[in-house]
């Protein structure tokens, strides 16, 4: 009995996560924008995270189009971060106009909103960080306006610039669709590959070959391994995942 191997039945790792927001401006980005006459809806952060989770699963299943989308989103995330950083530098310059004799404290909401998160993709986390950054930026902009360092039009323009950068990111992710084809299908030149090619178009050769992937791309699960979705790479973190309709908002 003493020599029997010890059985360790380990489950998946879980971590409860939430995002605290202090401004209505960031809260509106979280919720997204409902469709209206002549204006399409845009998913919020929850819908973006859901899209990234699906995109990651598509890349795991060797869908070259999912890999291509991950590269596009990664580039867009970097562009959005650059835009928010430029706004931050502007507001920091404005706040530098406070005289040394005056001390300004943090303008935190007395009743912030705490939102649960389900994030199973690194690109989803990157967007969470950007929304948190925008929330902090909005607080500083409101403070700068309250203390007469910027006028109303500047406040609204900079808030709108930051919101537009995030909504542009989310709008791009909203266009993602899983192709249902794998690189094996393209190698075989079968009907599945032909249908995907007709619907989604040509891909760069390095993406099709799998030599150029996102730095956050998951390991590819080959067909004989795809039934095991409980691998270490597919561990779940956070609360329940958003419904599919979040992508259609």
LUMMIKOL-181529 format. One line per 2 residues: number of its first residue (from 1); their letters; for each residue x, y, z of C-alpha. Coordinates in Angstrom, 1 decimal. Example, Ala and Ser with C-alpha at 12.3 -4.5 7.8 and 13.67 -1.06 7.14 Angstrom:
1 = AS = 12.3/-4.5/7.8  13.7/-1.1/7.1
***
This chain:
1 = XX = 0.0/0.0/0.0  2.8/2.4/0.9
3 = XX = 4.4/2.0/-2.6  1.2/2.8/-4.5
5 = XX = 1.5/6.1/-6.5  -0.3/9.1/-5.1
7 = XX = -3.2/10.2/-7.2  -3.6/13.9/-7.5
9 = XX = -6.9/14.9/-9.1  -6.3/18.6/-9.7
11 = XX = -9.0/20.8/-11.0  -8.5/24.0/-13.0
13 = XX = -7.2/27.1/-11.5  -9.8/29.8/-10.8
15 = XX = -9.5/33.4/-9.6  -12.4/35.8/-8.9
17 = XX = -11.8/39.1/-10.7  -13.6/42.4/-10.9
19 = XX = -13.0/45.9/-12.3  -13.8/49.0/-10.3
21 = XX = -14.8/52.1/-12.3  -15.2/55.6/-10.9
23 = XX = -16.6/57.5/-13.9  -19.8/57.3/-16.0
25 = XX = -17.7/57.8/-19.1  -15.8/54.5/-18.5
27 = XX = -19.0/52.8/-17.4  -20.6/53.6/-20.8
29 = XX = -17.6/52.1/-22.6  -18.1/48.9/-20.5
31 = XX = -21.8/48.7/-21.5  -21.3/49.5/-25.1
33 = XX = -23.7/51.4/-27.4  -27.1/50.2/-28.4
35 = XX = -28.0/50.3/-32.1  -30.1/53.3/-33.1
37 = XX = -31.6/54.5/-36.4  -28.8/55.1/-38.8
39 = XX = -26.2/54.1/-36.2  -25.0/50.6/-35.5
41 = XX = -24.5/49.2/-32.0  -21.0/48.7/-30.6
43 = XX = -20.2/46.0/-28.1  -18.8/47.0/-24.7
45 = XX = -15.9/45.5/-22.8  -17.8/42.4/-21.9
47 = XX = -18.6/41.7/-25.5  -15.0/42.4/-26.5
49 = XX = -13.7/39.9/-23.9  -16.2/37.3/-25.2
51 = XX = -14.9/37.8/-28.7  -11.3/37.4/-27.5
53 = XX = -12.2/34.2/-25.7  -13.8/32.8/-28.9
55 = XX = -10.9/34.1/-31.0  -8.4/32.3/-28.8
57 = XX = -10.3/29.0/-29.1  -10.4/29.4/-32.9
59 = XX = -6.6/29.9/-32.9  -6.2/26.8/-30.7
61 = XX = -8.2/24.8/-33.4  -5.7/25.9/-36.1
63 = XX = -8.0/28.3/-37.8  -5.6/30.6/-39.7
65 = XX = -8.3/33.4/-39.8  -8.5/33.4/-36.0
67 = XX = -4.7/33.8/-36.0  -5.0/36.7/-38.5
69 = XX = -7.6/38.4/-36.3  -5.5/38.0/-33.2
71 = XX = -2.7/39.9/-35.1  -5.1/42.6/-36.1
73 = XX = -6.4/43.1/-32.6  -2.9/43.1/-31.1
75 = XX = -2.0/45.9/-33.5  -5.2/47.8/-32.7
77 = XX = -4.6/47.4/-28.9  -1.1/48.9/-29.3
79 = XX = -2.6/51.8/-31.4  -5.3/52.4/-28.7
81 = XX = -2.7/52.4/-26.0  -0.7/55.0/-27.8
83 = XX = -3.7/57.3/-28.3  -4.7/57.1/-24.6
85 = XX = -1.0/57.8/-23.6  -1.0/60.9/-25.8
87 = XX = -4.2/62.1/-24.0  -2.6/61.3/-20.6
89 = XX = 0.4/63.4/-21.5  -1.9/66.3/-22.4
91 = XX = -3.9/66.2/-19.2  -0.7/65.8/-17.1
93 = XX = 0.7/68.9/-18.7  -2.6/70.7/-17.8
95 = XX = -2.4/69.5/-14.2  1.2/70.7/-14.0
97 = XX = -0.3/74.2/-14.0  -1.4/73.8/-10.3
99 = XX = 0.7/76.1/-8.2  3.0/74.4/-5.6
101 = XX = 1.1/75.9/-2.7  -2.1/74.0/-3.8
103 = XX = -2.5/70.3/-3.1  -5.0/68.4/-5.2
105 = XX = -6.1/65.0/-3.9  -7.5/62.0/-5.9
107 = XX = -11.1/62.6/-7.0  -12.4/59.1/-6.4
109 = XX = -16.1/58.2/-6.6  -17.7/57.7/-3.2
111 = XX = -19.8/54.8/-4.7  -17.8/53.3/-7.6
113 = XX = -19.2/50.4/-9.6  -17.5/47.0/-9.2
115 = XX = -18.0/44.8/-12.3  -17.2/41.0/-12.5
117 = XX = -14.9/39.8/-15.2  -14.5/36.6/-17.1
119 = XX = -11.2/36.7/-19.1  -9.6/33.7/-20.6
121 = XX = -7.5/35.4/-23.3  -4.5/37.7/-22.9
123 = XX = -5.9/40.2/-25.5  -9.0/40.5/-23.3
125 = XX = -6.8/41.5/-20.3  -5.1/44.1/-22.5
127 = XX = -8.5/45.8/-23.1  -9.4/45.7/-19.4
129 = XX = -6.1/47.6/-18.7  -7.0/50.1/-21.3
131 = XX = -10.5/50.7/-19.9  -9.0/51.1/-16.4
133 = XX = -6.6/53.6/-17.9  -9.4/55.5/-19.5
135 = XX = -11.3/55.6/-16.3  -8.3/57.1/-14.5
137 = XX = -7.8/59.5/-17.4  -11.4/60.6/-17.2
139 = XX = -11.0/61.3/-13.5  -8.0/63.5/-14.1
141 = XX = -9.7/65.4/-16.9  -12.8/66.1/-14.7
143 = XX = -10.4/67.3/-12.0  -8.6/69.5/-14.4
145 = XX = -11.9/71.1/-15.6  -13.2/71.5/-12.1
147 = XX = -10.0/73.4/-11.1  -10.2/75.7/-14.1
149 = XX = -7.1/74.1/-15.8  -9.0/73.2/-19.0
151 = XX = -12.3/74.5/-20.4  -15.5/72.6/-21.1
153 = XX = -14.9/72.1/-24.8  -11.4/70.7/-24.1
155 = XX = -12.8/68.3/-21.5  -15.4/67.0/-23.8
157 = XX = -13.1/66.7/-26.8  -10.4/64.7/-24.9
159 = XX = -13.0/62.5/-23.2  -14.6/61.8/-26.6
161 = XX = -11.1/61.1/-28.2  -10.4/58.5/-25.6
163 = XX = -13.9/56.9/-25.9  -13.6/56.9/-29.6
165 = XX = -10.3/55.0/-29.5  -11.8/52.3/-27.3
167 = XX = -15.0/52.0/-29.3  -13.0/51.7/-32.5
169 = XX = -11.1/48.8/-30.9  -14.3/47.1/-29.8
171 = XX = -16.0/47.7/-33.2  -13.1/45.9/-35.0
173 = XX = -13.4/42.9/-32.7  -17.2/42.8/-33.3
175 = XX = -16.4/41.8/-36.9  -14.7/38.6/-36.0
177 = XX = -16.2/35.3/-37.1  -14.8/31.8/-36.7
179 = XX = -14.1/30.3/-40.2  -14.6/26.7/-39.2
181 = XX = -11.5/25.8/-41.4  -8.1/24.6/-40.2
183 = XX = -4.7/24.6/-41.9  -5.2/20.9/-42.6
185 = XX = -8.3/21.8/-44.6  -6.3/24.3/-46.6
187 = XX = -3.5/21.8/-47.2  -6.1/19.3/-48.4
189 = XX = -7.8/22.0/-50.5  -11.1/20.6/-49.5
191 = XX = -14.6/22.1/-49.6  -14.3/23.5/-46.1
193 = XX = -11.2/25.4/-47.1  -12.8/26.6/-50.3
195 = XX = -15.8/27.9/-48.5  -13.7/29.8/-46.0
197 = XX = -11.6/31.3/-48.7  -14.6/32.5/-50.6
199 = XX = -16.2/34.0/-47.5  -13.2/35.5/-45.8
201 = XX = -10.6/36.0/-48.6  -6.9/35.4/-49.0
203 = XX = -4.5/35.5/-46.0  -0.8/36.5/-46.0
205 = XX = 1.3/33.4/-46.6  3.1/33.6/-43.3
207 = XX = -0.2/33.6/-41.4  -1.5/30.7/-43.5
209 = XX = 1.6/28.7/-42.8  1.5/29.5/-39.1
211 = XX = 4.9/31.1/-39.0  3.6/34.5/-38.1
213 = XX = 1.2/34.4/-35.1  0.3/36.8/-32.3
215 = XX = 2.7/36.8/-29.4  -0.3/35.8/-27.3
217 = XX = -1.4/33.0/-29.7  -2.2/29.7/-27.8
219 = XX = -0.6/26.4/-28.7  -2.5/24.7/-31.5
221 = XX = -4.6/21.7/-30.5  -4.3/19.0/-33.2
223 = XX = -7.5/17.1/-34.2  -6.8/14.2/-31.9
225 = XX = -6.4/16.5/-28.9  -9.3/18.9/-29.4
227 = XX = -11.7/16.8/-27.4  -9.8/17.6/-24.3
229 = XX = -10.8/21.2/-23.7  -9.8/21.0/-20.0
231 = XX = -6.1/21.3/-20.7  -3.9/23.7/-18.6
233 = XX = -4.0/26.3/-21.4  -7.8/26.3/-21.4
235 = XX = -8.2/27.0/-17.7  -11.0/29.3/-16.7
237 = XX = -10.6/32.5/-14.6  -13.4/34.7/-13.2
239 = XX = -17.2/34.7/-13.4  -19.5/33.2/-16.0
241 = XX = -18.8/34.0/-19.7  -20.9/36.5/-21.5
243 = XX = -23.6/35.1/-23.9  -23.0/34.9/-27.6
245 = XX = -25.5/37.7/-28.3  -23.0/40.1/-26.7
247 = XX = -21.1/39.9/-30.0  -24.2/41.0/-31.9
249 = X = -24.9/44.1/-29.9
***
